[in-house]
Amino acid sequence: MKLSKSVRPISYLKAHASEILNHLDEDKETLIITQNGEAKAALLDIHEYEEMMESMAMLKLVSQSRKSIEEKKVRPFREVFKNVREELENQVL
């Protein structure tokens, strides 16, 4: 993505909102909105936003998993499944 083509002042947003939304939907490129020459916001297609949020959630899970491993807060999966089976058997009886 070339930012030079994707930066627009807020006045452009106000005057071309419908056109911008069509562009976002078609081209899947992020648009940077400036105010007084300073970047203030980024507009992106809703599907791109959802994908970005899903990616961030996955990265957070990976980060939390690494932290748990480093802190020795993990158990072998066989042990976990054995405990779950035992608990289920005890509930049935």
BAFI-3210 file (N, C-alpha, C; in Angstrom, 3 decimals, decimal comma, padded with zeros to 6 digits):
// residues 93
n [1|2|3|4|5|6|7|8|9|10|11|12|13|14|15|16|17|18|19|20|21|22|23|24|25|26|27|28|29|30|31|32|33|34|35|36|37|38|39|40|41|42|43|44|45|46|47|48|49|50|51|52|53|54|55|56|57|58|59|60|61|62|63|64|65|66|67|68|69|70|71|72|73|74|75|76|77|78|79|80|81|82|83|84|85|86|87|88|89|90|91|92|93]
n.u [000,844|000,625|001,120|001,126|-000,822|-003,017|-003,696|-005,756|-007,287|-009,546|-011,574|-011,872|-012,945|-015,424|-016,623|-016,667|-017,767|-019,455|-018,236|-015,728|-016,387|-017,251|-014,844|-013,251|-014,550|-014,191|-011,372|-010,048|-008,162|-006,585|-007,519|-006,041|-006,900|-006,439|-006,089|-005,632|-003,150|-002,113|-002,057|-005,028|-006,967|-007,821|-009,403|-011,014|-012,131|-014,874|-014,602|-011,854|-011,192|-012,408|-010,887|-008,398|-008,896|-009,408|-006,902|-005,365|-006,489|-005,725|-002,929|-002,744|-003,591|-001,485|000,614|-000,227|-000,156|002,559|003,512|002,311|003,616|006,276|005,965|005,516|002,883|001,463|000,124|000,671|-001,224|-002,332|-002,570|-004,445|-006,708|-007,116|-007,837|-010,223|-011,800|-012,005|-013,414|-015,820|-016,704|-017,120|-019,240|-021,301|-021,797]
n.v [-001,180|002,121|004,884|007,524|007,730|007,189|009,022|011,499|014,697|015,723|017,256|016,227|013,744|014,533|015,624|013,532|011,124|008,880|007,974|007,301|005,168|003,284|002,911|001,817|-000,620|-001,858|-001,785|-002,527|-001,094|000,790|004,003|006,971|009,599|013,026|015,817|019,176|018,742|016,558|013,079|011,510|009,508|006,192|004,660|001,690|-001,150|-003,084|-005,865|-006,199|-005,016|-006,823|-009,145|-008,218|-007,843|-010,506|-011,618|-010,219|-011,190|-013,873|-013,586|-012,578|-014,798|-016,556|-015,169|-015,207|-017,945|-018,513|-017,115|-018,564|-021,008|-020,255|-019,591|-021,987|-022,929|-024,951|-028,161|-031,562|-032,691|-035,251|-035,767|-033,806|-034,615|-037,083|-036,359|-034,978|-037,027|-038,653|-036,927|-036,694|-039,342|-039,612|-037,849|-039,102|-041,367]
n.w [000,000|-000,938|000,877|000,060|-001,890|-000,422|001,487|002,710|003,229|005,864|004,803|002,246|002,859|003,911|001,631|-000,190|000,799|000,091|-002,269|-001,244|000,481|-001,405|-002,766|-000,711|-000,335|-002,830|-003,436|-001,108|000,338|002,881|004,045|004,974|007,057|007,394|009,625|009,878|008,703|010,039|010,617|011,570|011,550|010,416|007,762|006,871|004,974|006,184|006,236|006,062|008,482|010,283|009,750|010,596|013,352|014,110|013,577|015,424|017,790|017,636|017,776|020,352|021,830|021,241|022,431|025,134|025,557|025,260|027,470|029,545|029,225|029,779|032,453|033,531|033,694|032,519|031,509|030,532|027,701|027,792|030,504|031,209|029,716|030,873|033,467|032,902|031,840|034,139|035,854|034,450|034,534|037,278|037,626|036,280|037,779]
ca.u [000,000|001,352|000,420|000,993|-002,086|-004,081|-003,831|-006,701|-007,708|-010,906|-012,505|-012,125|-013,868|-016,745|-017,169|-016,687|-017,983|-019,999|-017,178|-014,694|-016,891|-017,188|-013,428|-012,791|-015,152|-013,625|-009,914|-009,553|-007,017|-006,857|-007,429|-005,609|-007,545|-005,654|-006,726|-004,564|-001,887|-001,681|-002,877|-005,942|-007,806|-007,646|-010,653|-010,799|-013,288|-015,287|-014,052|-010,440|-011,166|-012,704|-009,708|-007,357|-009,265|-009,195|-005,458|-004,891|-006,932|-004,859|-001,622|-002,877|-003,605|-000,116|001,393|-000,640|000,323|004,010|003,687|001,950|004,696|007,420|005,653|005,271|001,467|000,868|000,199|000,579|-002,625|-002,818|-002,974|-005,672|-007,813|-007,352|-008,593|-011,569|-012,521|-012,295|-014,471|-017,060|-017,120|-017,625|-020,527|-022,277|-022,096]
ca.v [000,000|003,385|005,869|008,796|007,699|006,839|010,059|012,535|015,581|015,496|017,925|015,269|012,756|015,153|015,872|012,326|009,972|007,735|007,518|006,668|003,867|002,390|002,627|000,901|-001,924|-002,430|-001,885|-003,090|-000,323|001,684|005,422|007,764|010,908|014,016|017,049|020,166|018,166|015,462|011,872|011,403|008,318|005,269|004,035|000,464|-001,986|-003,821|-007,224|-006,060|-004,747|-008,079|-010,000|-007,656|-008,144|-011,945|-011,825|-009,702|-012,123|-015,051|-013,202|-012,459|-016,175|-017,077|-014,485|-015,739|-019,327|-018,458|-016,676|-019,708|-021,992|-019,708|-019,603|-023,404|-023,071|-025,868|-029,581|-032,386|-032,873|-036,563|-035,604|-033,009|-035,448|-038,122|-035,712|-034,675|-038,310|-039,063|-036,065|-037,084|-040,646|-039,374|-037,161|-040,053|-042,293]
ca.w [000,000|-000,980|001,698|-000,651|-002,617|000,508|002,510|002,285|004,324|006,346|003,884|001,168|003,427|004,006|000,300|-001,023|001,689|-000,633|-003,169|-000,410|000,922|-002,568|-002,998|000,339|-000,602|-004,046|-003,458|000,156|000,816|004,005|003,745|006,126|007,082|008,132|010,098|010,078|008,240|010,905|010,492|012,711|011,510|009,302|007,340|006,124|004,701|007,377|006,193|006,411|009,916|010,978|009,622|011,453|014,730|014,304|013,633|016,709|018,824|017,548|018,292|021,808|022,347|021,143|023,461|026,436|025,629|025,533|028,860|030,390|029,127|030,508|033,882|033,890|034,038|031,544|031,842|029,323|027,302|028,245|031,901|031,228|029,239|031,879|034,547|032,411|031,790|035,517|036,364|033,778|035,089|038,633|037,519|035,794|038,854]
c.u [000,884|000,560|000,222|-000,308|-003,275|-004,271|-004,722|-007,059|-009,161|-011,933|-012,843|-013,112|-015,288|-017,405|-017,371|-016,964|-018,462|-018,956|-016,083|-015,140|-016,886|-015,753|-012,890|-013,297|-014,496|-012,137|-009,292|-008,300|-007,454|-006,664|-007,080|-006,236|-006,715|-006,527|-005,605|-003,191|-001,374|-002,619|-003,708|-006,740|-007,438|-009,003|-010,316|-012,096|-013,601|-014,708|-012,557|-010,291|-011,405|-011,518|-008,576|-007,644|-009,055|-007,708|-004,887|-005,286|-006,050|-003,464|-001,643|-002,875|-002,212|000,751|001,063|-000,134|001,810|004,274|003,372|003,040|005,903|007,209|005,316|003,833|000,747|001,011|000,116|-000,891|-003,168|-003,309|-004,299|-006,857|-008,140|-008,190|-010,032|-012,397|-012,926|-013,432|-015,818|-017,597|-017,711|-018,988|-021,636|-022,709|-022,881]
c.v [001,235|004,437|007,184|008,873|007,500|007,858|011,164|013,410|015,307|016,163|017,010|014,197|013,311|015,285|014,604|011,052|008,734|007,127|006,778|005,285|002,849|001,967|001,622|-000,507|-002,608|-002,723|-002,466|-002,375|000,602|003,128|006,162|009,155|011,852|015,183|018,002|019,568|016,994|014,271|011,699|010,110|007,461|004,634|002,778|-000,300|-002,837|-005,232|-007,221|-005,825|-006,035|-009,042|-009,527|-007,968|-009,630|-012,255|-011,355|-010,630|-013,372|-014,751|-013,073|-013,845|-016,787|-016,465|-015,021|-017,171|-019,366|-018,087|-017,829|-020,772|-021,524|-019,774|-021,003|-023,627|-023,982|-027,302|-030,376|-032,682|-034,224|-036,504|-034,845|-033,870|-036,568|-037,554|-035,410|-035,955|-038,770|-038,221|-036,411|-038,407|-040,471|-038,683|-038,124|-040,988|-041,656]
c.w [000,000|-000,218|000,963|-001,435|-001,683|001,628|001,955|003,489|004,694|005,432|002,705|001,636|003,466|002,630|-000,529|-000,227|000,939|-001,561|-002,394|000,044|-000,221|-002,850|-001,967|000,079|-001,794|-003,928|-002,198|000,662|001,945|003,563|005,033|006,004|007,956|008,554|010,461|009,753|009,045|010,744|011,756|012,730|010,305|009,013|006,548|005,984|005,926|007,400|006,532|007,916|010,706|010,914|010,535|012,925|015,044|014,417|014,964|017,852|018,823|018,102|019,810|022,454|022,323|022,235|024,855|026,619|025,938|026,993|029,814|030,381|029,925|032,014|034,393|034,338|033,047|032,042|030,539|028,995|027,745|029,694|032,000|030,810|030,226|033,020|034,125|032,366|033,184|036,102|035,739|034,315|036,481|038,614|037,109|036,917|039,917]
res [m|k|l|s|k|s|v|r|p|i|s|y|l|k|a|h|a|s|e|i|l|n|h|l|d|e|d|k|e|t|l|i|i|t|q|n|g|e|a|k|a|a|l|l|d|i|h|e|y|e|e|m|m|e|s|m|a|m|l|k|l|v|s|q|s|r|k|s|i|e|e|k|k|v|r|p|f|r|e|v|f|k|n|v|r|e|e|l|e|n|q|v|l]
***
